[in-house]
Each structure stands twice: as C-alpha cells, then as structure tokens.
Amino acid sequence: MRKFINTNVTRHVFFWIAYTLYFYIINRAGNDNLSIAITLLTVPYFALVFYTVYYILETFFRHGKYLMGALSLLVFYTLSIIGVYWVMYGGLDPSGTYQRLQLEGKLFSWGDFFISLRVMHINFTIWAIVYYLHRSKLRTVKEKLAEAERRIEMEEERRQYEFAALASQVSPHLLTNVFHNWSQQLRKSTPEIADQMMETYELMKFYMKAHEKDGAMTVLLHDEMKAVNRFISIEDKARNNKCHVHIVRQGNLLGHTIPPTTLLTLVKNAFKHGDLSRPLYPLAAVISIEEDYLLITVENKKKRSKTAVAAHGYGLHNLKRRLAIVYGERADLKIEETETTYKVILNINF
C-alpha cells in the first residue's frame, strides 16, 4: 500500500512539473510579461482546483451525497473567485506581479478576469472528473479481480475439503471391513470380544454416516441414543474400573431429530475428562423432550490426576458451529463449571 501511494504521488509530481513547463512555453509565446515566477505561482492554483474538486467528488458524490457535494463545489468556487480577486485587486499582491501581467497588449480587465476564472475552473474541474471516473473504474476492476480471486480460493478450498472428506472415508471403510472379518474369526473362540468388535463396527458406521459430505444434517434422537449406548458399552468393557453412568430419558425419542453425534460428543467428553469411577458421582445425563423443546444436560466430576486432559474445547466448539448451522439462534449451549464439576446444558427450540 505504501509503495502504491509513493508511486502515485511521484506520478502526480512529475505530471505537474511537466504541465508547468508546458504552461510556460505555450503562454510565453503570446505574453512576454509571463515569467517563471508567475508560472510557479499560477500552476499551484490550478492544482488546488483539481485536487479540491476531486476530493469533493470522492467524499460526497461517491457516497451518494449529491446535495452536499454540489454545495461544497459552490462554496469552493465562490471562495476561489474571491481569493483570486483579492490577490489581483485587493492588495494581497504588494509586488504587483499579477497586475503587471498583460494579455495581448491589454491590461488585465474584469472581462478577462472572469473568462480566465471560468476557463480555469471548467478545465480543471473536467480534469478532476475524468480522473475521478478513471480511479473509480480502476477501483471497480480491482474489486472484481479481488472477488474473482476470492471465488477461486473458495473453489479451491471446496475441492480440498471434498478431497479430504473422500480421503477420510477410505481408511474407516477399510477398518470396518477389518473389524467385521475379525469378529467373524473370533466368534467361535471368544464370542465376547467378537461382540465388542461388532459394537465398534456399528459405532464406526454411525460416525461415518454422520460425516458424509452429502449426508443428513440431523438424525433421530433414538438412533443417537443407540450410538451413545454402544459407546458407553465399549468404554465400560475397555476400562479396568467400572464407569458409572446414569441417563434419564423423558419424552419420545422417535419424534425429534438432532445433528448427528451431538449427545455422543457430550458423553465422550465426559468419559475423556471426567472421573466416573465413583457411584456417588456418576456421569449424569438428562434428555428431556417436549413437543417443541429439547433439553439435554450432561454433568460429570472432574479428574484430579495430573495426567487429566486439560480441556473440552475442540469438540464443543465444533458442536456449537453445527448447532448454529442447523438451528441458528434457536439452539443454546452453555457450560457451568466449578473446581470439581463440569456441566453442559443444551437447549433447542424446534
């Protein structure tokens, strides 16, 4: 940006230097009294007209404030005419530089004065308008180019996301096949392990369907609860200590839907970060459903060990975003945390 400004300023400086030389050479041929000093005093006035008009166009006309722009131009032209008059006839030119200026052998007159002012204002106003339109056109082109670049970036991100989504499906599908084969092989010798394999297989299928690119944005709360029960069963059998879980269901689980893995995320976080080994402090979950309202609370006691995972962050952040996409402001997820307990409260208005 700074480089652009410096380049733009440099171009303007060179332009006015070139115009000063042009103005002196062209007008000197018909007026011997025109000097370099007069030229150096006159050209800055032209620049003042040009930049003031351009500033008014950018400040007011660009933003649709046409009345303010017109009034500003009127005020500027009036002050400009008065200022030039006082320089030439009002005593602000004690050296008489401009009063000695002759045009075609005649002393400066009122007629020539107004003609010169009109020509200068019209010429440099037109220049300012052309420059303003040119800059507006450049600005429009740059905005279109920036928009095109943004669209290209979005398309590239979409393609990368689609590729990543497709690639992420390859490994889970291979793993489900492996689990299925293992469960079949273990069915005769160790049926309990085979059952665990099948539970894991079903849970993985639920996860994969939940993350399919063109998959459903919501699932039956009944199906979500089945996935939660599978997860609890797998975790309970995989741990040395029994996990104490108390879940209360109120209402019709078949009558409402939620984004897939919503409740599963909350329960998984409780298993990951909570101490569920004490019967008096189980993972306590309540799913309360009414006709147009769903309340889910999941509460657990925190781990005290130094090896406990520090935060719930990423999973809950992801869940909040998905809830916002599906329900907007009709979904509210809150966290109530103390030194010993962690509680998540989810309210959804259908």
ROTORDREN-139764 format. One record per residue (C-alpha): x negated, y negated, z; residue in three letters. Coordinates in steps of 0.02 Angstrom, whole numbers, padded with zeros to 5 digits, always signed. Each point is the difference from the previous one (the first is absolute). Example, Ala and Ser with C-alpha at 12.3 -4.5 7.8 and 13.67 -1.06 7.14 Angstrom:
REM ROTORDREN-139764
-00615+00225+00390ala;-00069-00172-00033ser;
REM end
This chain:
REM ROTORDREN-139764
+00000+00000+00000met;-00139-00120+00046arg;-00092+00042-00160lys;+00158-00037-00101phe;+00025-00167+00087ile;-00180-00050-00028asn;+00011+00049-00183thr;+00164-00095-00023asn;-00069-00157+00084val;-00156+00008-00108thr;+00106+00008-00158arg;+00099-00152+00054his;-00158-00098+00039val;-00075+00039-00171phe;+00165-00045-00084phe;+00008-00172+00080trp;-00183-00034-00039ile;+00032+00045-00182ala;+00159-00104-00004tyr;-00091-00150+00075thr;-00128+00005-00141leu;+00139+00023-00129tyr;+00101-00146+00072phe;-00151-00116-00001tyr;-00055+00042-00178ile;+00174-00011-00077ile;+00050-00164+00086asn;-00171-00083-00010arg;+00014-00005-00189ala;+00148-00120+00010gly;-00045-00095+00159asn;-00176-00065+00030asp;+00044-00053+00178asn;+00032+00180+00052leu;-00147+00055+00107ser;-00053+00159+00087ile;+00050-00079+00166ala;+00177-00035-00060ile;+00012+00175-00070thr;-00057+00076+00166leu;+00132-00102+00090leu;+00139+00041-00124thr;-00019+00187-00026val;+00023+00043+00187pro;+00169-00088-00012tyr;+00047+00115-00143phe;-00053+00148+00107ala;+00105-00068+00144leu;+00155-00004-00111val;-00037+00176-00066phe;-00029+00084+00168tyr;+00140-00092+00091thr;+00128+00051-00130val;-00066+00178+00001tyr;+00009+00006+00190tyr;+00181-00060-00003ile;+00044+00132-00130leu;-00080+00138+00104glu;+00072-00060+00165thr;+00178-00040-00050phe;+00048+00055-00175phe;-00077+00173+00018arg;+00111+00034+00152his;+00158-00072-00079gly;-00004-00165+00097lys;+00036-00105-00155tyr;+00077-00151+00086leu;-00148-00018+00120met;-00118+00023-00146gly;+00085-00135-00104ala;+00002-00122+00147leu;-00185+00037+00034ser;-00044-00037-00182leu;+00100-00162+00005leu;-00088-00056+00160val;-00170+00044-00070phe;+00027-00090-00166tyr;+00065-00155+00091thr;-00149-00005+00119leu;-00118+00034-00144ser;+00066-00147-00102ile;-00007-00116+00151ile;-00177+00057+00041gly;-00062-00030-00177val;+00082-00172-00003tyr;-00084-00053+00163trp;-00167+00060-00063val;+00015-00104-00159met;+00100-00149+00060tyr;+00016+00008+00187gly;-00177-00038+00056gly;-00058+00179+00031leu;-00126-00021-00142asp;-00111-00139+00067pro;-00136+00032-00128ser;+00123-00024-00143gly;-00050+00163-00082thr;+00171+00041-00069tyr;+00051-00181-00033gln;-00148-00018-00120arg;+00059+00154-00096leu;+00066-00051-00171gln;+00101+00104-00121leu;-00014-00047-00184glu;-00066-00173+00043gly;+00145-00048+00113lys;+00003-00027+00186leu;+00092+00129+00102phe;+00188-00036-00007ser;+00157+00063+00085trp;+00054+00088-00159gly;-00166+00090-00016asp;+00005+00036+00187phe;+00165+00094-00007phe;-00041+00086-00164ile;-00165+00063+00073ser;+00086+00059+00160leu;+00135+00089-00099arg;-00126+00085-00112val;-00111+00052+00145met;+00143+00068+00104his;+00083+00089-00145ile;-00161+00075-00066asn;-00065+00065+00164phe;+00173+00052+00059thr;+00014+00107-00157ile;-00174+00069+00034trp;+00051+00042+00178ala;+00160+00086-00060ile;-00095+00102-00129val;-00130+00049+00130tyr;+00138+00045+00124tyr;+00087+00109-00130leu;-00166+00080-00044his;-00037+00042+00182arg;+00177+00064+00024ser;-00021+00113-00150lys;-00166+00065+00067leu;+00079+00027+00170arg;+00143+00098-00079thr;-00121+00107-00100val;-00104+00035+00155lys;+00155+00047+00100glu;+00055+00118-00139lys;-00173+00077-00006leu;-00001+00019+00190ala;+00173+00080-00006glu;-00058+00118-00137ala;-00152+00046+00104glu;+00110+00031+00152arg;+00113+00112-00103arg;-00149+00096-00067ile;-00066+00021+00178glu;+00171+00057+00061met;+00013+00124-00144glu;-00174+00065+00038glu;+00043+00016+00185glu;+00161+00091-00047arg;-00097+00120-00111arg;-00128+00030+00136gln;+00138+00028+00127tyr;+00090+00121-00116glu;-00162+00093-00033phe;-00039+00008+00186ala;+00177+00060+00037ala;-00012+00136-00132leu;-00174+00049+00057ala;+00056+00008+00181ser;+00133+00127-00048gln;-00125+00122-00074val;-00088+00048+00162ser;+00159+00021+00107pro;+00080+00110-00133his;-00154+00108-00006leu;-00002+00010+00190leu;+00183+00051+00010thr;-00036+00142-00120asn;-00146+00052+00109val;+00106-00005+00158phe;+00137+00098-00083his;-00122+00136-00056asn;-00079+00009+00173trp;+00169+00017+00084ser;+00043+00145-00114gln;-00166+00086+00039gln;+00019-00028+00189leu;+00183+00050+00008arg;-00036+00182+00045lys;-00150-00019+00117ser;+00040-00165+00091thr;+00179-00055-00033pro;-00011-00145+00124glu;-00143-00080-00096ile;+00093+00034-00162ala;+00151-00092+00070asp;-00111-00148+00047gln;-00069+00000-00175met;+00176-00010-00072met;+00048-00139+00121glu;-00154-00097-00055thr;+00045+00035-00181tyr;+00176-00069+00021glu;-00065-00153+00091leu;-00124-00035-00139met;+00138+00014-00130lys;+00101-00128+00097phe;-00149-00118+00005tyr;-00033+00021-00186met;+00181-00035-00047lys;-00002-00154+00113ala;-00150-00070-00095his;+00053+00041-00177glu;-00011-00153-00113lys;+00178+00017-00064asp;+00068+00085+00154gly;+00150-00053+00104ala;-00024-00149+00114met;+00105+00080+00137thr;+00038+00176+00064val;+00135+00070+00111leu;-00037-00027+00183leu;+00039+00186+00021his;-00145+00046-00119asp;-00115-00123+00088glu;+00043+00082+00166met;-00040+00173-00071lys;-00173-00063-00052ala;-00026-00073+00174val;+00045+00166+00080asn;-00123+00090-00113arg;-00137-00123+00045phe;+00034+00020+00187ile;-00003+00190-00017ser;-00165-00002-00094ile;-00081-00122+00123glu;+00063+00094+00152asp;-00071+00166-00062lys;-00166-00078-00052ala;-00036-00080+00171arg;-00066+00085+00155asn;+00120-00093+00115asn;+00186+00000-00027lys;+00072-00160-00071cys;+00155-00063+00090his;+00126-00079-00117val;+00176-00056+00037his;+00108-00054-00146ile;+00179-00062+00016val;+00112-00007-00154arg;+00161-00097+00001gln;+00109-00008-00155gly;+00010+00080-00172asn;-00173+00033-00073leu;+00076+00049-00167leu;+00089-00166-00023gly;-00148-00119-00010his;-00166-00016-00090thr;-00167-00080+00043ile;-00166-00022-00092pro;-00092+00168+00000pro;-00126+00030+00142thr;+00073-00145+00104thr;+00034+00102+00157leu;-00143+00117-00042leu;-00122-00146+00004thr;+00059-00054+00172leu;-00010+00177+00070val;-00169+00032-00080lys;-00070-00160+00078asn;+00065+00055+00171ala;-00088+00168-00018phe;-00159-00084-00059lys;-00012-00136+00131his;+00106+00063+00144gly;-00022+00115+00149asp;+00139+00129-00019leu;-00069+00129+00120ser;+00105-00052+00152arg;+00181+00059+00015pro;+00048-00159+00092leu;-00065-00108-00143tyr;+00053+00083-00162pro;+00010-00076-00172leu;+00174-00075+00017ala;+00093-00032-00163ala;+00179-00059-00021val;+00091-00002-00168ile;+00166-00089+00020ser;+00113-00016-00153ile;+00159-00097-00019glu;+00102-00041-00154glu;-00110-00143-00061asp;-00142+00000+00125tyr;-00152+00106+00042leu;-00108-00013+00155leu;-00161+00100+00018ile;-00113-00011+00152thr;-00160+00098+00025val;-00095-00018+00163glu;-00156+00086+00064asn;-00127-00012+00140lys;-00171-00061-00056lys;-00155+00107+00005lys;-00124-00045+00135arg;-00153+00086-00073ser;-00139-00105-00075lys;+00016+00100-00160thr;+00179-00056-00029ala;+00032-00078-00169val;+00009-00187+00018ala;+00153-00055-00099ala;+00160+00045-00090his;-00028-00137-00131gly;-00008+00067-00177tyr;+00147+00122+00006gly;+00118-00126+00080leu;-00056-00137-00119his;+00037+00112-00148asn;+00169+00046+00075leu;+00047-00183+00026lys;-00036-00038-00182arg;+00106+00146-00060arg;+00145-00049+00114leu;-00010-00179-00065ala;+00008+00061-00180ile;+00152+00110+00031val;+00098-00103+00128tyr;-00075-00174+00000gly;+00049-00096+00157glu;+00126+00135+00048arg;-00141+00105+00075ala;-00095-00052+00156asp;-00147+00096+00074leu;-00063-00057+00170lys;-00137+00063+00116ile;+00006-00007+00190glu;-00167+00041+00077glu;-00063+00007+00180thr;-00163+00062+00074glu;+00068+00177+00011thr;+00141+00015-00127thr;+00032-00034-00183tyr;+00175-00019-00070lys;+00062-00030-00178val;+00178-00061-00031ile;+00075+00006-00175leu;+00168-00080-00038asn;+00081+00018-00172ile;+00164-00080-00053asn;+00069+00096-00148phe;
REM end
